[in-house]
Amino acid sequence: MRAAAIAKLQTMKTADISAVLSSAQLLVSMVETRRASRNGDAKLDSTAPRELEKIEQQIVKIESLDGQNEETRRQIEELRERVDALRKEMSHREAWIKTELARHPQRPYFLDYVEKIFTDWSEIHGDRRYADDPAMVCGMARFHGEEVLILGTQKGRDMKQKVHRNFGLPNPEGYRKALRAMQIAEKFSRPVFTFVDVTGANPGLGAEERGQAEAIALNLREMARLQVPIITVITGEGIAVSDRVLMMENAIYSVISPEGCASIMWRDSSKKELAAEALRITSSDLKHLGCIDAIVPEPDGGAHTDPDAAARLLFAALEHHFSEIKSLPVKELVASRYDKFRKMAQFFTEH
C-alpha cells in the first residue's frame, strides 16, 4: 500500500510538471508567433513583457516541484533560452514602442485629464503682450476641493483641432501665458500642476522672431524658484522642472525626438529606433537614472485603451505626491527643488 501511494504521488507530481511546462511552452510559442507576424506593429507587442514575466514565473514554479527528470530539465533550459532570446530582441525596440504609444492619436490629452480629475475649471487666456496660444492651456481649478493652477500643452483630434492647436507646438506667447498664470498662482499661494505632452517648441519663423528660446529659458528659470508646490506629469513627450516629476508608464522624457536625434547623429531619421534606445527616454530608464520621482501605471495596452482607468490611476498618484509636498515650508520646498536638479547626472564624485 505504501509503495502504491508513493507511486501515485510521483505520478501526480510528474503530471503537475508536465501541465505547467506545456502551459509555459504554449505561451512562449504564442509570443514568438505574434512577434513573427506583427511586422513592426508596436500595438501587438505591448503585452509581450507581461507575458514573458508570467512565463518566467511558471518556470520558477516548475523548478520548485520535485520529480524532475533529465528531459524536464532540458526542456526548462530550452524555455529559458527562448525567453532570453525574446527579451534581447525586444530590448532594443522597447524605447521606440513606448514612443509610438506615447504618440497614439487616441491617447488622453491634457483637457481629457482636466475633465476627469479636476473640478471648477476656469481657463486663463493671453500673455498680455502678443496673443493667446491655443497650444498652451492654463486655468484655475480644484483638486480634491483645493484650489490649484493647472496648465498643459493641448493637441487636437481631427485636422481642424490640430491646426487650431498648432499640432500641440507652443509659440513664445504660450510659454509667456503659462508664466503669467504661474505668477498669479504664486501671488495667491496656489499649487501648480503641469501636464507635458509636446514633441518640441514650434520651430517656425514667427516663433523664432518673437523669442522662442528666451521664453522657454525664462520659464525654466522661474519655475526653478517659484514659491509654491509644483507637480508635473509627463503624459506623452517632454521634460520638466518641478518638485515632483511623474511619468505615465508609456510616456517618454527627452529634449529631442528620436527622429531629430537620428537626423543629427547619423544624418538618417530612419535610425529612430536606435536613437530612442540610446537616448534612454523611457519611464523605467528615467526612474533608474533618478530624473523622475515616480511612474504612473497605465491600463494594459496603454492609456488610450481605457482613458477613465488611466485618469483614476493618475488621480491616485497626484493625490499621494501632493499630500507629501503641499505642507512643506516654502524655503525648504524651493531648496529641495534646486538640489534635486543640481544632482541629476552626477555619477562621479570627488573624495
Protein Blocks (a to p, Z undefined) as FASTA:
>chain_A
ZZmmmmmmmmmmmmmmmmmmmmmmmmmmmmmmmmmmnnopaklmmmmmmmmmmmmmmmmm
mmmpghiafklmmmmmmmmmmmmmmmmmmmmmmmmmmmmmmmomkbccfklmmmmmmghi
acdehjhlmbccfkbccddddeehiacddddddddfblmlmmmnonopacfklmmmmmmm
mmmmmmnopacddddddfbdcfbfklmmnopmmmmmmmmmmmmmccbdcddddfkbccdd
dfbdcddfkbccdfbdfklmmmmmnopaklmmmmmmmnopafklmmmnopafbdcdddeh
ijklommlmmmmmmmmmmmmmmmmmmgcfklmmmmmmmmmmmgopabccZZ
